[in-house]
């Protein structure tokens, strides 16, 4: 039985499609579109899971949410895209699996929310930008020291980090001033599995 991905356009769930393509696992996509006025997920997703969010992965009777948890489940299931060793590589892998959503993404979401507030939104964004810059500078330092987030080989941690860094290009000024990060983005975008996931996933404005 193939896996089922409940996939929302322009969302974090694009990472899951990329993960599955890297693992060469068979899967089916069930598509959902954001409301064009609110950009929120459609109510149909609540029929899949009470949270009404995407991605949701179905594996038989099992339903999983949270991209990081899903990626770790797939690493355990296949034995692929995990850390190369049990030393520092494992620690870096764990760190960036959680850092993507726990530290980096909340600041980017705050910038997005503030940018939509009339009048004071622009002022608030300027106040948040230095907080984001601290994270982007840290990421640049890491990627200047090694090719991938957990060491010499690509892991699920790189897949987790893709969405916030792609979002940072469009929302938070990530660009040529951080060459190692931009080179990393170019490298992941060149992977065939990434390209195939884009072809299958539909609208994704961050690539």
LINKA-V264935 format. One record per pair of residues at least 12 apart in sequence whose C-alpha atoms are under 7 Angstrom apart, sorted by the first residue. I is the first residue (numbers start at 1). J is the second residue. D is the distance in whole Angstrom. If there is no record, write none. Layout:
# LINKA-V264935
I & J & D
I & J & D
This chain:
# LINKA-V264935
2 & 26 & 5
2 & 27 & 5
2 & 28 & 7
3 & 26 & 7
3 & 27 & 4
3 & 28 & 6
3 & 58 & 6
3 & 59 & 5
4 & 27 & 6
4 & 28 & 5
4 & 29 & 6
4 & 57 & 6
4 & 58 & 5
4 & 59 & 7
5 & 28 & 6
5 & 29 & 5
5 & 30 & 6
5 & 55 & 7
5 & 56 & 6
5 & 57 & 5
5 & 58 & 6
6 & 29 & 6
6 & 30 & 5
6 & 31 & 6
6 & 54 & 6
6 & 55 & 6
6 & 56 & 5
6 & 57 & 6
7 & 29 & 6
7 & 30 & 6
7 & 31 & 5
7 & 32 & 6
7 & 54 & 6
7 & 55 & 6
8 & 31 & 6
8 & 32 & 5
8 & 33 & 6
8 & 34 & 7
8 & 54 & 6
8 & 55 & 7
9 & 32 & 7
9 & 33 & 6
9 & 34 & 7
9 & 202 & 7
9 & 203 & 6
9 & 204 & 6
10 & 203 & 6
10 & 204 & 4
10 & 205 & 6
12 & 163 & 6
13 & 54 & 6
13 & 55 & 5
14 & 201 & 7
15 & 159 & 6
15 & 160 & 7
16 & 67 & 7
17 & 197 & 5
18 & 193 & 6
18 & 194 & 5
18 & 197 & 5
19 & 159 & 7
21 & 193 & 5
21 & 197 & 6
22 & 193 & 5
41 & 53 & 7
55 & 67 & 7
68 & 97 & 6
68 & 160 & 7
71 & 156 & 7
81 & 154 & 7
81 & 155 & 4
81 & 156 & 5
82 & 155 & 5
82 & 156 & 6
83 & 150 & 7
83 & 155 & 6
89 & 150 & 5
89 & 151 & 6
92 & 149 & 7
92 & 150 & 5
93 & 150 & 5
93 & 157 & 6
96 & 149 & 7
96 & 157 & 6
97 & 157 & 5
97 & 160 & 6
100 & 160 & 6
100 & 161 & 5
100 & 164 & 7
104 & 135 & 7
104 & 164 & 7
105 & 164 & 6
107 & 132 & 6
108 & 168 & 7
111 & 125 & 5
111 & 128 & 7
129 & 172 & 7
140 & 178 & 6
140 & 180 & 6
140 & 181 & 5
143 & 180 & 6
143 & 181 & 6
144 & 180 & 5
166 & 206 & 5
166 & 207 & 7
167 & 206 & 6
